[in-house]
Amino acid sequence: MASEVEDAVRCEIENVVMSTQGPVVLLVPESDPSVVLPIFIDHSQAFNIQTALKGHVPPRPMTHDLMNHLLQELGGVAEKVIVEELTQATFFATLWVRLEDEGEQEERSFDTRPSDGLALAVRAHAQIYVRDHVLDEAGIPRSEIEGEAMHVEETDEDIDLGVEP
């Protein structure tokens, strides 16, 4: 398991905010909080991540709640999500799952959109990593998220999708 993250940095989701380009999840490396990795996502994924970050439990399970429950019932757990690549302005990630069957443990990896992986990671309390080269390429100084380059609006309110959870 350690070999998969040797060239990656552990990160935390700092927040989900609105920018002039739309919703964005802000990942911050534990080793350098002066850097932020913005990953632009759609409104529904922003809502899913934000809901889980705030600990809101919807009256019916959302898709990522269902995924997490299915994994648990099948003897699995989401271990980590690794943001692997940035190609043509699109991020790619891998979800690592540990499965247990009759005392045997196995790790499996699955291709995932970062937004799906992050939404599941929040619910499963899984670790989040970003490859060093991705952070070098797409990470920005924290000061830029407050400047003209991205202009984010901090809010304690849920991102408004026009629907109730």
Summary of the structure (lengths in Angstrom):
residues: 165
radius of gyration: 16.0
end to end distance: 35.8
largest distance: 55.4
contacts: 482
relative contact order: 0.24
helix: 29%
strand: 41%
